[in-house]
Amino acid sequence: MNKKFINWSVIVQRLLGKSTGAEDKLVDEWLHDDIQNQEYYKKAKYYFDTYYSGEQDIHEVDMEKAWRVFLTHTKKSQRYSWKRFLQYAAVVIMFLGVGIASLLLMNKSEKKTLAVVENQTITPGIVKALLVFHSGNQVSLTDSTVFEKVVEEYSNAEDADEETEMKYNTVIVPRGGEYSLALSDGTRIKMNSDSKLIFPNKFTGKERRVHLEGEALFDVTKDKKHPFVVETAKGNVQVLGTLFNVNVYPDEDVMQATLVEGQIAFKGNAMSRSVELDPGEQVVYNIKNGESHVAKVNTKVYVGWAEGKWFIEGERLEDIMKQLSRWYDVEVFYKNPEAKELVFTGDLEKYNDCEVVLNIISMTTNVMFTVKDRVITVQMR
């Protein structure tokens, strides 16, 4: 019999007494499906009531506090049988967000050893970028609101006698950073860690063309007469006005373009013709064999990073760790190569410290992380 899966948020609604009839039905079916689900629910209810009854408004659960309580409790503990937990963790893949789900995985008689061993706290990335003008002048940016003003001031000073000539500048977002900006046409872009965007001071001609390396979410200003083109080393994305995400890191064999709103056309370097995407579709282009594949996807999985979330659905641990390595500016080493193929599903808070994220991943992937000198070592438990 296939096991039923349920989202943690549905159980939270039930525990809060705020669940709908449809949500109650989902929970009841899930509880009926497996006795281990019933055991999990009992633990969840016990710890939910223990840590939140009388302490604050039960309808305003402090997720950060829940995680701190969990860490404090586990650091005082001596032992916890993770094998027993892992038996039903695969059935209930719903350990989301900051870690309230993590808090609810123990009872008073059970103990635990931390899934992450470290000698330092690794904090999340911050807003930072380097703006390099065509002249070579550089400006460090730590505030997204100043971008347009800085570009205008430097451009006016450098090009006072060449105002009509289009020259290109570069925004470089390092590992451990992110940056939001607006171009001269009003197009808004959010750049992910370890990314680079080349753009003109002002758009002239028939196209609005930029060059991307890395990942960015584009909200393009509509202009039918002047298509917007995102040029990359692996292929180009052309739009008239829309919201879409492009992932094209140099160390990856594939490029992804995910459309949220509007319409885009993609053409890989080895493709004879472009493919058009409708909202909710994604094209994956393999640079090695020149093949492309278009499919319907859950777009929030691919754009959630821009809003502070990683929505992960059955993703390989190696691919997840690549995202983390860029965001936290760390290196990753695998003691057991087979660990790269382990699969994780869940929601992670992008702005948590690295320890929090690694603990949540460890719960359902049967691995242990060691953090030392900004190197994360992954090993099977």
C-alpha positions as CSV (number, residue, x, y, z in Angstrom):
1,M,0.0,0.0,0.0
2,N,1.3,3.5,-0.8
3,K,2.0,5.6,2.2
4,K,0.1,8.9,2.5
5,F,2.1,12.1,2.7
6,I,0.9,15.2,4.6
7,N,2.1,18.7,4.9
8,W,3.3,19.9,8.3
9,S,1.2,23.0,8.0
10,V,-2.0,21.0,7.9
11,I,-1.1,19.3,11.2
12,V,-0.3,22.7,12.7
13,Q,-3.8,24.0,11.7
14,R,-5.3,20.9,13.4
15,L,-3.3,21.5,16.6
16,L,-4.3,25.1,16.6
17,G,-7.9,24.2,16.3
18,K,-8.1,26.2,13.0
19,S,-8.3,23.4,10.5
20,T,-11.0,23.2,7.9
21,G,-13.2,20.3,7.2
22,A,-11.1,19.3,4.3
23,E,-7.9,19.5,6.4
24,D,-9.5,17.5,9.2
25,K,-10.3,14.8,6.6
26,L,-6.7,14.8,5.4
27,V,-5.3,14.4,8.9
28,D,-7.8,11.6,9.8
29,E,-6.9,9.7,6.6
30,W,-3.2,10.1,7.3
31,L,-3.7,8.9,10.9
32,H,-5.7,5.9,9.8
33,D,-3.0,5.0,7.2
34,D,-0.3,4.0,9.6
35,I,0.1,3.5,13.4
36,Q,3.5,5.3,13.2
37,N,1.7,8.4,12.0
38,Q,-0.5,8.2,15.1
39,E,2.6,8.0,17.3
40,Y,4.1,11.0,15.5
41,Y,0.9,13.0,16.0
42,K,0.8,12.2,19.7
43,K,4.3,13.5,20.1
44,A,3.6,16.6,18.1
45,K,0.5,17.4,20.2
46,Y,2.3,16.7,23.4
47,Y,5.2,19.0,22.6
48,F,3.0,21.6,21.1
49,D,0.9,21.9,24.2
50,T,4.0,21.7,26.5
51,Y,6.0,24.5,24.9
52,Y,3.2,26.9,24.0
53,S,0.3,26.5,26.5
54,G,0.2,29.5,28.7
55,E,3.4,31.0,27.4
56,Q,2.0,33.1,24.6
57,D,-1.0,33.3,22.2
58,I,-1.3,29.8,20.8
59,H,-2.3,31.2,17.5
60,E,1.0,33.1,17.1
61,V,3.6,30.4,17.4
62,D,7.2,31.8,17.5
63,M,9.1,29.5,15.2
64,E,12.5,30.9,16.1
65,K,11.8,30.3,19.8
66,A,10.7,26.8,19.0
67,W,14.0,26.0,17.3
68,R,16.0,27.6,20.2
69,V,14.1,25.5,22.7
70,F,14.8,22.4,20.6
71,L,18.5,23.1,20.5
72,T,18.7,23.9,24.2
73,H,16.9,20.7,25.1
74,T,19.0,18.5,22.8
75,K,22.3,20.0,24.0
76,K,21.3,19.1,27.5
77,S,20.4,15.5,26.4
78,Q,22.8,12.6,26.1
79,R,21.2,10.1,23.7
80,Y,18.5,9.8,21.1
81,S,17.6,6.9,18.8
82,W,17.5,8.4,15.4
83,K,16.9,4.9,13.8
84,R,13.4,4.8,15.3
85,F,12.6,8.3,14.0
86,L,13.9,7.5,10.5
87,Q,11.5,4.6,10.2
88,Y,8.6,7.1,9.9
89,A,10.4,10.2,8.8
90,A,10.3,8.7,5.2
91,V,6.5,8.5,5.6
92,V,6.0,11.9,6.9
93,I,8.2,14.2,4.8
94,M,7.1,17.5,6.2
95,F,9.9,18.9,8.4
96,L,9.5,22.5,7.3
97,G,10.7,26.0,8.0
98,V,12.6,27.2,11.0
99,G,12.3,23.9,12.9
100,I,9.1,23.6,15.0
101,A,8.8,20.2,13.3
102,S,12.2,19.4,14.7
103,L,11.1,20.3,18.2
104,L,8.3,17.9,18.1
105,L,10.4,14.8,17.2
106,M,11.3,13.9,20.8
107,N,9.5,12.9,24.0
108,K,10.8,13.3,27.6
109,S,12.3,9.8,27.8
110,E,14.1,10.0,24.4
111,K,17.5,11.6,24.0
112,K,19.6,12.8,21.0
113,T,23.0,13.7,19.8
114,L,23.2,16.7,17.5
115,A,23.2,16.0,13.8
116,V,25.6,18.9,13.2
117,V,29.0,19.1,14.9
118,E,30.8,22.5,14.5
119,N,33.4,24.8,15.8
120,Q,31.8,28.0,14.5
121,T,28.5,29.6,13.7
122,I,27.9,30.2,10.0
123,T,25.4,33.0,9.4
124,P,23.3,33.4,6.2
125,G,24.2,35.6,3.3
126,I,23.6,39.3,3.3
127,V,22.8,42.1,0.8
128,K,26.1,42.9,-1.0
129,A,27.4,43.3,-4.5
130,L,30.2,45.0,-6.4
131,L,29.3,47.4,-9.2
132,V,32.0,47.6,-11.9
133,F,31.6,50.4,-14.4
134,H,32.8,50.2,-18.0
135,S,35.7,52.5,-17.1
136,G,36.9,50.1,-14.4
137,N,35.7,52.2,-11.4
138,Q,34.2,50.1,-8.7
139,V,31.6,50.7,-6.0
140,S,30.7,48.3,-3.2
141,L,27.0,48.0,-2.6
142,T,25.3,46.9,0.7
143,D,22.0,48.5,0.2
144,S,19.7,47.7,-2.8
145,T,17.9,51.1,-2.6
146,V,21.0,53.0,-3.7
147,F,21.7,51.2,-7.0
148,E,19.8,53.4,-9.4
149,K,21.3,56.6,-7.8
150,V,24.8,55.3,-7.9
151,V,24.5,54.2,-11.6
152,E,23.1,57.6,-12.6
153,E,25.7,59.6,-10.7
154,Y,28.7,57.6,-12.0
155,S,27.4,57.4,-15.5
156,N,26.8,61.2,-15.7
157,A,30.3,61.9,-14.4
158,E,32.1,59.4,-16.7
159,D,30.1,60.0,-19.9
160,A,29.4,63.7,-19.8
161,D,30.6,64.1,-23.4
162,E,29.4,60.7,-24.7
163,E,25.8,60.5,-23.5
164,T,24.5,58.8,-26.6
165,E,26.9,55.8,-26.5
166,M,25.7,52.7,-24.8
167,K,28.3,51.2,-22.5
168,Y,28.0,48.2,-20.2
169,N,28.5,47.9,-16.5
170,T,28.7,44.8,-14.3
171,V,27.1,43.8,-11.0
172,I,28.9,41.0,-9.2
173,V,27.2,39.3,-6.3
174,P,29.7,37.1,-4.4
175,R,29.1,33.9,-2.6
176,G,27.3,34.6,0.6
177,G,25.4,37.5,-0.9
178,E,22.3,38.6,-2.8
179,Y,21.2,41.8,-4.4
180,S,18.1,43.5,-5.9
181,L,18.3,46.2,-8.6
182,A,16.2,48.1,-11.2
183,L,17.4,48.8,-14.7
184,S,16.9,52.0,-16.7
185,D,13.7,50.6,-18.3
186,G,12.1,49.7,-14.9
187,T,12.9,46.0,-15.1
188,R,13.5,44.6,-11.6
189,I,16.0,41.8,-11.0
190,K,16.9,39.9,-7.9
191,M,20.3,38.2,-8.1
192,N,21.3,35.1,-6.2
193,S,24.7,34.3,-4.7
194,D,27.7,33.8,-6.9
195,S,26.1,35.6,-9.9
196,K,27.0,38.3,-12.4
197,L,24.9,40.6,-14.6
198,I,26.2,42.8,-17.4
199,F,23.9,45.6,-18.3
200,P,23.9,49.0,-20.2
201,N,23.5,52.4,-18.6
202,K,20.5,52.9,-20.9
203,F,18.9,50.7,-23.5
204,T,19.1,51.8,-27.1
205,G,18.2,50.0,-30.3
206,K,15.6,47.4,-31.0
207,E,16.4,45.1,-28.0
208,R,17.0,45.4,-24.3
209,R,19.8,42.9,-23.8
210,V,21.6,41.9,-20.6
211,H,24.1,39.0,-19.9
212,L,23.7,36.7,-16.9
213,E,26.0,34.2,-15.2
214,G,24.5,32.5,-12.1
215,E,20.9,32.9,-11.1
216,A,18.4,35.7,-11.1
217,L,14.7,36.4,-10.9
218,F,13.5,38.9,-13.6
219,D,10.4,41.0,-13.5
220,V,10.5,42.6,-16.9
221,T,8.8,45.9,-17.9
222,K,6.5,45.3,-20.9
223,D,7.6,46.9,-24.1
224,K,6.4,45.1,-27.3
225,K,8.6,47.1,-29.5
226,H,11.7,46.3,-27.6
227,P,12.0,42.6,-26.5
228,F,14.1,41.9,-23.4
229,V,16.8,39.3,-23.9
230,V,18.7,37.5,-21.2
231,E,21.9,36.3,-22.8
232,T,23.9,33.5,-21.2
233,A,26.8,31.3,-22.1
234,K,24.5,28.4,-22.8
235,G,21.5,30.0,-24.5
236,N,19.2,33.1,-24.6
237,V,15.8,33.9,-23.1
238,Q,13.6,36.4,-25.0
239,V,10.6,38.1,-23.4
240,L,8.2,41.0,-24.0
241,G,7.3,41.5,-20.3
242,T,7.0,38.8,-17.7
243,L,8.2,37.2,-14.5
244,F,10.7,34.4,-14.8
245,N,13.8,32.8,-13.2
246,V,17.0,31.8,-14.9
247,N,19.5,29.5,-13.4
248,V,22.8,29.2,-15.4
249,Y,25.8,28.6,-13.2
250,P,29.1,27.9,-15.0
251,D,29.8,24.7,-13.0
252,E,26.4,23.1,-14.0
253,D,25.8,21.0,-17.1
254,V,22.2,22.3,-17.4
255,M,20.4,25.6,-17.7
256,Q,16.9,26.2,-16.4
257,A,14.4,28.9,-17.3
258,T,11.2,28.9,-15.3
259,L,8.2,31.1,-16.2
260,V,5.9,32.4,-13.6
261,E,3.9,35.0,-15.6
262,G,3.7,36.0,-19.2
263,Q,5.6,34.2,-22.0
264,I,9.2,33.6,-22.9
265,A,11.1,31.9,-25.8
266,F,14.3,30.0,-25.1
267,K,17.0,29.0,-27.5
268,G,20.0,27.0,-26.4
269,N,23.3,27.4,-28.2
270,A,23.0,24.1,-30.0
271,M,19.3,24.3,-30.7
272,S,18.0,24.9,-34.3
273,R,14.9,26.8,-33.1
274,S,13.5,28.3,-29.9
275,V,10.9,26.8,-27.6
276,E,8.1,28.9,-26.2
277,L,7.0,28.6,-22.6
278,D,3.6,29.3,-20.9
279,P,3.2,30.2,-17.3
280,G,4.0,27.4,-14.9
281,E,6.4,25.8,-17.4
282,Q,10.2,25.3,-17.2
283,V,12.7,24.5,-19.9
284,V,15.8,22.5,-18.9
285,Y,18.7,22.7,-21.4
286,N,21.6,20.3,-21.3
287,I,24.7,21.9,-22.6
288,K,26.5,18.6,-23.2
289,N,24.1,17.0,-25.6
290,G,22.2,20.1,-26.7
291,E,18.8,18.6,-25.7
292,S,16.0,20.6,-24.1
293,H,12.9,19.5,-22.2
294,V,9.8,21.5,-21.3
295,A,7.5,20.5,-18.5
296,K,5.0,21.9,-16.0
297,V,6.5,22.6,-12.6
298,N,5.7,24.0,-9.2
299,T,7.2,27.5,-9.9
300,K,7.6,28.3,-6.2
301,V,10.3,25.6,-6.0
302,Y,12.4,27.7,-8.4
303,V,11.6,31.2,-7.3
304,G,11.2,30.8,-3.6
305,W,14.8,31.7,-3.0
306,A,14.0,35.3,-3.9
307,E,11.5,35.5,-1.0
308,G,13.7,33.8,1.6
309,K,12.6,30.2,1.2
310,W,14.0,27.0,-0.4
311,F,11.0,24.8,-1.4
312,I,12.6,21.4,-2.0
313,E,10.8,18.5,-3.7
314,G,12.7,15.3,-4.0
315,E,16.1,16.9,-4.7
316,R,19.5,15.2,-4.5
317,L,21.6,16.1,-1.5
318,E,24.5,17.2,-3.7
319,D,22.3,19.7,-5.5
320,I,21.0,21.1,-2.3
321,M,24.5,21.4,-0.9
322,K,25.5,23.4,-3.9
323,Q,22.9,26.0,-3.1
324,L,24.0,26.1,0.5
325,S,27.6,26.4,-0.4
326,R,26.9,29.5,-2.5
327,W,24.6,31.1,0.1
328,Y,26.7,30.5,3.2
329,D,30.0,30.8,1.3
330,V,31.3,27.4,2.4
331,E,32.9,24.4,0.8
332,V,31.4,20.9,0.9
333,F,33.3,17.6,1.3
334,Y,31.7,14.1,1.1
335,K,33.3,11.3,3.2
336,N,30.7,8.9,1.6
337,P,30.1,9.7,-2.1
338,E,26.8,7.8,-2.0
339,A,25.5,10.5,0.3
340,K,25.3,12.8,-2.8
341,E,22.4,10.7,-4.1
342,L,20.2,10.9,-1.0
343,V,16.9,12.7,-1.5
344,F,15.3,15.4,0.6
345,T,11.9,17.0,0.6
346,G,10.9,20.0,2.7
347,D,10.9,23.8,3.2
348,L,14.0,25.6,4.5
349,E,14.3,29.1,5.8
350,K,17.1,30.8,3.8
351,Y,17.9,33.4,6.4
352,N,18.6,30.8,9.2
353,D,22.1,30.1,10.4
354,C,23.6,27.1,8.6
355,E,23.4,24.9,11.7
356,V,19.6,25.1,11.7
357,V,19.3,24.2,8.0
358,L,21.7,21.3,8.3
359,N,19.9,19.8,11.3
360,I,16.6,19.8,9.4
361,I,18.2,18.1,6.3
362,S,19.9,15.5,8.5
363,M,16.7,14.4,10.0
364,T,15.4,12.7,6.8
365,T,18.6,11.9,4.9
366,N,20.5,9.8,7.5
367,V,23.6,11.9,7.3
368,M,25.7,13.9,9.8
369,F,27.4,17.2,9.1
370,T,30.6,18.4,10.6
371,V,31.4,22.2,10.2
372,K,35.0,23.3,10.6
373,D,36.8,26.4,9.1
374,R,33.9,27.0,6.7
375,V,34.1,23.4,5.3
376,I,31.0,21.2,5.7
377,T,31.9,17.5,5.8
378,V,29.0,15.1,5.0
379,Q,29.1,11.5,6.2
380,M,26.6,8.7,6.5
381,R,25.4,7.8,9.9
